[in-house]
Amino acid sequence: ADADADADADAARVVLCGWVDRRRDLGGVCFVDLRDHTGLVQVVVDPEVLADAAVKLHSEDVLCIEGCVRERPPEGRNERMATGAV
């Protein structure tokens, strides 16, 4: 997942495939940590597009998604992840 999604790819369209490592629903915004052989990437689910489907995701479900890479604001970066800038 992280080979295609890094800060240099900001605004690029990517296709990511992998397993659901973790899903978090924070009151209308759903985050999915997607894992493949290269590592983890955080996916933000657009509630107007996939909110119902995202709620049904479980650990180890397999996903293939398409979307745009967005750089995180400085206060939202996660230095513990290789993809923590996006």
N, C-alpha and C positions, 0 to 999 in steps of 0.2 A: 504494500500500500504506500509506503513512504517514498519509494523510488520515483513515483509520478507526482507526488504532492509535497512540494517544498516551497519556500518563500520565493524562489526564482520563477515559479509557475503561477504567481498571483494572477488571477482572472482567466487562466487557461481552463479549457474544458478538459476533463479527465474522465476515464472509466476506471473504477476501482472494483476489484473482486476480492472477497475474503470471507472470513468468519466473524460473526458478531462476538466480540470479546465482552462487551458490556453495553447496556442501554440505560440511559438516565432520562427521566421526564421531569423537567423543572417547570411545571405549570404552563403548558402550552408550547414550550420549546423542548424538542427531544434531541438528545445527543447519542450517537452510536459510535463506539470505538470499534473500528473495523481492523482485523488482523490478517496478515498474510505472512509469507516466508520472509519478507523484508522488514516487518515490524507493525506498528500501529499507526492509524490515522483517525482523527476525530471527524465524524460526519455530523453536520447540523441539518436536521430534517426540517424542511419547509412545512409548517403546519397546514398551509392551504393546499398543499399537494399530496403529502403522504402521512398525515397525522394518524389516520385510522390504521394504516399498515404498520407504522412504526411502533404502535402500542402492542402489537402482536408479536414483535420480535423477541427471541429468546437467545441465550448464550449458545454459541456454536451453530446458529442458523447461518446459511450461506447466502451471501448477497453479491450482486453485481450492480453497481450504481453508476450513474453518469451525473456530473455536476461541475460547477465552477469552483476553482481553488480561490480562497479568500485569505488574505493575510490577517492574522489576529491583531487587535490593538495591543500596544506594548503592555498594558496592565493585564491582558488576558493570555499572555504567552506562557507556555509550560516548558521550562528548560529541561525537565526530566524526559521529554519525548523528543525524538529526532525530528518529528514533524510539528513540534510545539509552537512554531511561528505561524502556522497556517491552521 
